[in-house]
């Protein structure tokens, strides 16, 4: 399973959020699941979401595990829920463009 670590995802205000992208070993387009977390994306299996990268990829999905603004690898300041709508929209747009 290919994994791209510390992938930069620029937000509209210039802040860069970081993600790990787990994907099937294919060049064909696949559906993606976006998992945004404040609990450290590097664990993959995050407590609230319970998404296991191995299971998601085995089912044919790409899994994008992203640290929210101001947490762990992502830039910016962490203010719970303050930027979630804007950052979530920008992140979905980024994933869809891939």
C-alpha positions as CSV (number, residue, x, y, z in Angstrom):
1,X,0.0,0.0,0.0
2,X,1.6,3.3,-1.1
3,X,1.6,6.0,1.6
4,X,2.5,9.6,0.9
5,X,3.5,11.3,4.2
6,X,3.4,15.0,5.1
7,X,1.5,16.0,2.0
8,X,1.0,19.8,1.9
9,X,-2.6,20.9,1.5
10,X,-2.8,24.7,1.1
11,X,-5.9,26.5,2.5
12,X,-7.3,29.6,0.9
13,X,-5.7,31.8,3.5
14,X,-2.2,30.4,2.9
15,X,-2.0,28.1,5.9
16,X,-0.7,24.7,5.0
17,X,-2.3,21.6,6.6
18,X,-0.5,18.3,6.4
19,X,-1.9,14.9,5.6
20,X,-0.8,11.3,5.0
21,X,-2.4,9.7,2.0
22,X,-2.9,5.9,1.9
23,X,-3.9,4.6,-1.5
24,X,-4.4,1.4,-3.5
25,X,-1.5,0.5,-5.7
26,X,-3.2,1.5,-9.0
27,X,-3.1,4.4,-11.4
28,X,-6.9,4.2,-11.8
29,X,-8.9,6.9,-10.1
30,X,-10.4,5.8,-6.8
31,X,-12.9,7.3,-4.3
32,X,-11.3,8.9,-1.3
33,X,-12.2,9.3,2.4
34,X,-11.0,12.4,4.2
35,X,-10.3,12.0,7.9
36,X,-9.5,15.3,9.6
37,X,-8.3,15.0,13.2
38,X,-6.9,17.0,16.0
39,X,-5.5,13.7,17.6
40,X,-2.4,13.2,15.3
41,X,-2.9,11.8,11.9
42,X,0.2,9.6,12.1
43,X,-1.8,7.0,14.1
44,X,-4.0,6.4,11.1
45,X,-6.6,4.7,13.3
46,X,-7.8,7.8,15.1
47,X,-10.0,7.4,18.2
48,X,-13.2,9.2,17.1
49,X,-13.3,8.0,13.5
50,X,-12.0,4.5,13.9
51,X,-10.8,4.3,10.3
52,X,-8.1,1.7,9.7
53,X,-6.0,2.7,6.6
54,X,-5.4,-1.0,5.7
55,X,-9.2,-1.7,5.7
56,X,-10.0,1.4,3.7
57,X,-7.4,0.7,1.1
58,X,-8.3,-3.0,0.9
59,X,-11.8,-1.9,0.1
60,X,-10.5,0.2,-2.8
61,X,-10.5,3.7,-1.2
62,X,-7.8,6.2,-0.8
63,X,-7.7,7.5,2.8
64,X,-6.5,11.0,3.5
65,X,-5.6,11.5,7.2
66,X,-5.2,15.2,7.9
67,X,-4.1,17.1,11.0
68,X,-6.4,20.1,11.5
69,X,-5.1,23.6,11.7
70,X,-2.6,24.2,14.4
71,X,-2.3,20.5,15.4
72,X,0.8,18.3,15.0
73,X,2.1,18.7,11.4
74,X,-0.3,21.4,10.3
75,X,0.5,25.1,10.4
76,X,-1.7,27.8,11.9
77,X,-3.2,28.2,15.3
78,X,-5.6,25.7,16.9
79,X,-8.9,27.2,17.9
80,X,-11.5,24.4,18.2
81,X,-14.2,24.6,15.5
82,X,-13.2,28.1,14.4
83,X,-11.9,27.2,11.0
84,X,-13.4,23.8,10.5
85,X,-16.0,24.8,7.8
86,X,-13.6,26.7,5.7
87,X,-10.7,24.2,6.1
88,X,-13.0,21.3,5.6
89,X,-14.3,22.7,2.3
90,X,-10.8,23.5,1.1
91,X,-9.6,20.0,2.0
92,X,-12.5,18.3,0.2
93,X,-11.8,20.5,-2.8
94,X,-8.1,19.5,-2.7
95,X,-8.8,15.8,-2.4
96,X,-11.3,16.0,-5.3
97,X,-8.7,17.7,-7.5
98,X,-6.3,14.8,-7.0
